[in-house]
Amino acid sequence: MSSTTTFDDVWKLFQETDRMVKETSAQMRETDRKFQETDRKFQETDRKFRETERLVKDVSRQVGNLTGKWGQFVENLVAPGCRTLFAERGIPVHQVHQRIKANLDDGRTMEIDILVVNTDAVVLVEVKSTLTVADVRDHLERLAQFKEFFPRYGDCRVMGAVAGIVTEEDAERFARNQGLFVMVQSGDGVTLANESGFEPRAW
């Protein structure tokens, strides 16, 4: 038995199709609105990230400046005492240099906080606000490589010293056992924590 499509059937089909098209169009507009809102949020988030990045860089720069100034302050506290303290231990001091740097052709660099010099001996002083065992180990490596970076002192006796406003107990003991002078804060200056008969190691 065949069925006949009437005008009413076609009209209803058109009406249903029109309804579906309108619903789809509305859904697409809503989707487009949501995409635009999401894009706006992404742009706002990106702006906030860039602002946060700028603030982090600014704070890092300020902290770096403060750290550098604090380090220089500590070095300026230690440097004036070097001449007297090492002279008392039989090491005449002719010159005291701060922040000495050297570069090798292979790209390696070395910086020495304080370099105490006379005609036949040099003392490399590493200065920290808080001296740790790791700092002492780093300085021992620096001492071992010193003459490679500074060949002009190749005939000199090279000795090492570490100084700290605060010195961890293990670091002080480790430094002395490795033959380093240990300089500690005393009043407005520094003093040597090594016993009077201490014999420094030479590199």
C-alpha positions, 0 to 999 in steps of 0.5 A, spaced: 500 500 500 503 506 497 502 513 501 501 519 498 505 526 500 500 531 501 501 539 502 500 539 509 506 533 510 511 538 506 509 544 510 510 540 516 517 538 514 519 545 512 516 548 518 520 542 522 526 544 518 526 551 519 525 550 526 532 546 526 535 551 522 533 556 527 535 552 533 542 550 530 543 558 528 542 560 535 546 554 538 552 557 533 551 564 535 552 561 542 558 557 541 561 563 537 559 568 543 563 562 548 569 562 543 569 570 543 568 570 551 574 564 551 578 568 547 577 574 551 579 570 557 585 568 554 588 575 552 586 577 559 590 571 562 596 572 557 596 580 559 596 577 567 602 572 565 606 578 562 605 583 568 607 577 573 613 576 568 615 583 568 614 583 576 618 577 577 624 580 573 623 586 577 623 583 583 629 579 581 633 585 579 632 588 586 634 582 590 640 581 585 642 588 587 641 587 594 645 581 594 650 584 590 651 590 595 650 586 601 656 581 598 660 588 597 659 590 604 661 583 607 667 584 603 669 591 605 668 588 612 673 583 611 678 586 607 681 592 612 683 586 617 687 582 612 693 586 612 694 586 620 691 579 621 696 575 616 702 579 618 701 577 625 701 570 622 708 571 618 705 573 611 707 580 610 702 584 606 703 588 600 697 589 596 690 587 598 685 587 591 678 586 591 673 582 586 679 580 581 677 576 575 680 572 570 678 569 563 681 563 559 680 562 552 676 556 553 671 560 556 672 558 563 672 564 568 674 565 576 673 571 581 676 572 587 673 576 592 679 578 596 686 577 593 692 578 599 699 579 595 706 580 597 712 578 593 712 570 594 705 569 597 698 570 595 692 568 599 685 567 596 680 569 601 673 567 599 667 571 603 660 569 604 655 572 609 653 565 611 659 560 610 657 553 608 661 546 607 659 547 600 663 554 600 669 551 602 669 545 597 668 550 592 674 554 594 678 548 594 677 547 587 678 555 586 685 554 589 687 548 585 686 552 579 688 559 581 695 558 577 692 556 571 688 562 571 693 567 574 700 564 571 703 571 574 703 568 581 706 561 578 712 562 583 708 564 589 706 560 595 698 560 594 694 559 601 687 560 602 682 563 607 674 563 608 670 568 611 663 569 614 659 573 618 655 567 620 660 560 619 657 553 620 660 549 625 662 544 620 664 549 615 669 552 620 672 545 622 672 542 615 676 549 612 681 548 618 682 541 617 683 542 609 689 547 611 685 554 610 685 560 614 678 561 617 676 569 618 670 570 623 666 576 625 669 580 631 666 586 633 666 591 627 672 587 624 674 580 623 679 575 627 682 569 625 679 563 628 685 558 627 690 557 633 696 560 633 700 554 631 696 553 625 700 551 619 696 553 612 696 548 606 700 551 600 698 550 593 
